Amino acid sequence: MTSQHKGILLVEDDQNDVFFMKYALSKANLEDPVHVSSDGQDAIDYLAGSAPYADRAFHPLPRCVFLDLKLPSVHGFEVLKWIRNEPALSHIPVFILTSSSESRDRQKAQELGANAYLLKPPSSKMLQDVMVQHGCAPSPR
């Protein structure tokens, strides 16, 4: 990952889950900005650097992506598939963050290249462990 990779992209449409995720990150002493995309198309636009995210100084590529599956406009699996098909993005760790404990969802996420599959709500230890394991832990506080 280059030094241009900063922050975390959280793709989540439920504001309560956004709150709990940010809280868990803060409890894990993980300090990096969190950009929230509330639907799959916005996440793709952010990662692609499309307007209004074209300026990478203000909208840098993330160190990692936490991706919900059930999203408006573009489903999480489609976002994951898109990321893995983009050569400039395919190296970014993507962690599925979902309430679905169905084995078929876990299997599909693995087949599409997810780095981890986490059930909501994740603990701060789970977040810290998965980010350290995949080399995308932000700078500690």
Solvent accessible surface area in square Angstrom, and as a share of the most:
residue,aa,sasa,rsa
1,M,108,0.48
2,T,80,0.46
3,S,100,0.65
4,Q,130,0.58
5,H,11,0.05
6,K,108,0.46
7,G,4,0.03
8,I,4,0.02
9,L,0,0.00
10,L,1,0.00
11,V,0,0.00
12,E,1,0.01
13,D,59,0.31
14,D,61,0.31
15,Q,119,0.53
16,N,103,0.53
17,D,39,0.20
18,V,11,0.06
19,F,128,0.53
20,F,107,0.45
21,M,2,0.01
22,K,90,0.38
23,Y,120,0.45
24,A,8,0.07
25,L,5,0.03
26,S,39,0.25
27,K,120,0.51
28,A,5,0.04
29,N,82,0.42
30,L,13,0.06
31,E,93,0.42
32,D,29,0.15
33,P,98,0.62
34,V,39,0.23
35,H,48,0.22
36,V,42,0.24
37,S,0,0.00
38,S,55,0.35
39,D,35,0.18
40,G,0,0.00
41,Q,76,0.34
42,D,37,0.19
43,A,0,0.00
44,I,24,0.12
45,D,37,0.19
46,Y,9,0.03
47,L,4,0.02
48,A,55,0.43
49,G,17,0.16
50,S,46,0.30
51,A,84,0.65
52,P,102,0.64
53,Y,25,0.09
54,A,70,0.54
55,D,69,0.36
56,R,78,0.28
57,A,89,0.69
58,F,157,0.65
59,H,47,0.21
60,P,28,0.18
61,L,28,0.14
62,P,2,0.01
63,R,60,0.22
64,C,0,0.00
65,V,1,0.00
66,F,0,0.00
67,L,0,0.00
68,D,8,0.04
69,L,3,0.01
70,K,126,0.53
71,L,19,0.09
72,P,66,0.42
73,S,90,0.58
74,V,31,0.18
75,H,73,0.33
76,G,0,0.00
77,F,15,0.06
78,E,92,0.41
79,V,0,0.00
80,L,0,0.00
81,K,99,0.42
82,W,61,0.21
83,I,1,0.00
84,R,53,0.19
85,N,101,0.52
86,E,60,0.27
87,P,118,0.74
88,A,75,0.58
89,L,8,0.04
90,S,45,0.29
91,H,91,0.41
92,I,1,0.00
93,P,7,0.04
94,V,0,0.00
95,F,0,0.00
96,I,0,0.00
97,L,4,0.02
98,T,2,0.01
99,S,85,0.55
100,S,9,0.06
101,S,79,0.51
102,E,82,0.37
103,S,88,0.57
104,R,170,0.62
105,D,22,0.11
106,R,106,0.39
107,Q,107,0.48
108,K,89,0.38
109,A,1,0.01
110,Q,138,0.61
111,E,124,0.56
112,L,41,0.20
113,G,30,0.28
114,A,19,0.15
115,N,57,0.29
116,A,21,0.16
117,Y,27,0.10
118,L,19,0.09
119,L,66,0.33
120,K,43,0.18
121,P,104,0.66
122,P,13,0.08
123,S,53,0.34
124,S,31,0.20
125,K,136,0.58
126,M,74,0.33
127,L,0,0.00
128,Q,72,0.32
129,D,67,0.35
130,V,10,0.06
131,M,0,0.00
132,V,93,0.53
133,Q,138,0.61
134,H,53,0.24
135,G,58,0.56
136,C,1,0.01
137,A,35,0.27
138,P,4,0.03
139,S,63,0.41
140,P,111,0.70
141,R,163,0.59
